Amino acid sequence: MKCKFYPVFIFILFVLVINGCIDQEKRPDIERYQEARWGMSKGEIRSLVKLPLTNEVNNTLMYSDVIEDDNVTRMYMFDNNERLFAVMIVFELPSENEEVFRSKFIKIYNRLAFKYSDADKYIDEGLDKRGLSATWEFKKSGIFLQLIIKKPFNKLVLGLVYLNKEYAEKILWGLAS
């Protein structure tokens, strides 16, 4: 079974790793998502995460969760050495209304900006183009928040990715070869 969010993740990964670093020294690096630290194994994550495992595809463990009354899928992603390098959260909002998605994007953005300061890069283009996105760069990690229309299904997708750029870069270059 192929992960339906994989193309979106690859795009996000590419943007974060290739995009370059703005001013990473202005805030402390992040070395984890919640209690999951970069480099942990699948076994360690299975023991740590107390949510229902809904699927395992390639090097990704998927869990169902609820964040502030919103159903989400949390995807813990591992490199070929089974080291955790990213956590992607996809919001499964009940409405396909663009305003509902934009409102949720802004709420998440404000929470992240309060914790980490304003994003290093913020894009607000049509959802049929690059969409609405915000990127926070750290020395070895990054956070990427994006709202887009996923083609070819024309469905709104709101995702949040935390990742370790060192491990992600190795994955990205491995995909390119």
C-alpha positions in Angstrom: 0.0 0.0 0.0 1.4 3.4 -1.0 1.3 6.3 1.4 -1.1 8.9 -0.1 0.9 11.8 1.6 4.3 10.7 0.2 4.5 13.2 -2.7 3.5 16.0 -0.4 6.2 15.0 2.1 8.9 14.7 -0.6 8.1 18.3 -1.7 8.3 19.5 1.9 11.5 17.7 2.5 13.0 19.2 -0.7 12.0 22.7 0.3 13.4 22.4 3.8 16.7 20.8 2.9 17.5 22.7 -0.3 15.9 26.0 0.7 19.0 27.1 2.6 19.3 28.4 6.0 18.1 31.9 6.9 19.4 32.7 10.4 19.4 29.5 12.4 21.5 30.9 15.2 18.8 33.2 16.5 16.9 30.3 18.3 17.9 27.1 19.9 17.8 24.0 17.8 15.0 21.4 18.1 16.2 17.9 18.7 12.8 16.2 18.9 9.1 16.2 18.3 7.5 15.9 21.8 9.3 13.0 23.4 10.5 11.4 20.2 14.1 12.4 19.6 15.8 12.4 16.2 17.6 9.1 15.6 15.3 6.9 17.7 14.5 3.5 16.2 11.1 2.2 15.1 11.0 0.0 18.2 11.7 2.9 20.5 8.9 4.9 18.8 6.5 2.0 19.0 7.2 1.8 22.8 7.0 5.6 23.2 3.9 6.4 21.3 0.7 5.3 23.0 -1.7 5.9 20.1 -3.3 3.3 17.8 -0.9 2.3 15.0 -3.1 2.6 11.9 -0.5 1.7 9.2 3.1 1.0 8.5 4.3 1.8 5.0 8.0 1.4 4.1 9.9 3.4 6.8 6.8 5.2 8.1 4.7 4.5 11.2 1.2 6.1 11.1 -0.8 6.8 14.2 -4.3 8.2 14.6 -4.6 11.1 17.1 -6.7 14.1 18.0 -5.2 17.5 18.5 -7.7 20.1 19.9 -10.7 18.3 18.6 -9.2 17.7 15.1 -8.5 14.2 13.8 -4.9 13.9 12.6 -2.5 11.3 11.3 0.9 11.4 12.8 3.6 9.9 10.6 7.0 9.0 12.2 9.4 8.7 9.3 12.7 6.7 9.4 15.8 6.6 7.2 17.2 3.4 5.8 19.1 2.9 9.1 15.8 3.1 11.0 16.6 6.4 12.6 13.7 8.8 13.1 14.3 11.9 11.0 10.8 13.4 10.6 7.3 13.6 12.1 4.5 14.8 9.8 1.1 15.7 11.1 -1.7 15.7 8.6 -4.9 17.4 9.7 -8.1 15.6 8.7 -10.6 18.5 9.0 -14.3 17.7 8.5 -15.0 20.4 6.0 -13.5 21.0 2.6 -14.1 24.7 3.1 -11.0 26.7 2.3 -11.7 29.2 5.1 -11.8 26.4 7.7 -8.4 25.2 6.5 -7.0 28.8 6.4 -8.2 29.5 9.9 -6.6 26.3 11.2 -3.4 27.2 9.4 -3.3 30.6 11.1 -4.1 29.1 14.5 -1.2 26.6 14.2 1.1 29.3 12.8 0.4 31.6 15.7 1.1 28.8 18.2 4.5 28.0 16.5 5.4 31.7 16.2 4.7 32.2 19.9 7.1 29.4 20.7 9.8 29.9 18.0 9.2 33.5 16.8 7.9 34.4 13.3 8.7 32.1 10.5 11.9 32.6 8.6 9.9 32.3 5.3 6.1 32.8 4.8 4.4 32.3 1.5 0.8 33.1 0.7 0.0 32.2 -2.9 -3.1 30.7 -4.4 -3.7 27.2 -3.2 -3.6 25.9 -6.7 0.0 27.2 -6.9 2.5 27.0 -3.9 -0.3 27.5 -1.3 0.1 28.9 2.1 3.3 27.9 3.9 5.6 28.9 6.7 9.2 27.6 7.4 11.2 27.8 10.6 14.9 27.0 10.2 17.1 25.8 13.0 20.7 24.7 12.9 20.1 21.0 12.3 16.3 20.9 12.2 13.3 22.6 10.5 9.6 23.0 10.9 7.3 23.3 7.8 3.6 24.2 7.8 1.7 24.1 4.6 -1.8 24.3 3.2 -2.2 23.3 -0.5 -4.6 21.6 -2.9 -3.4 18.1 -3.5 -3.5 17.1 -7.1 -5.0 15.2 -8.9 -7.8 14.8 -6.3 -8.2 18.6 -5.7 -8.4 18.0 -1.9 -7.2 20.5 0.6 -4.2 19.3 2.7 -2.9 20.9 5.8 0.3 19.4 7.1 3.0 20.2 9.7 6.5 18.6 9.5 9.2 18.6 12.1 12.5 17.1 10.7 16.2 16.7 11.3 17.9 18.1 8.2 21.0 15.9 8.5 19.1 12.6 8.2 16.6 14.1 5.8 19.4 15.3 3.4 20.7 11.7 3.3 17.2 10.4 2.4 16.8 13.1 -0.2 20.1 12.4 -1.9 19.3 8.7 -1.7 16.1 9.3 -3.6 17.9 11.3 -6.3 20.3 8.5 -7.1 
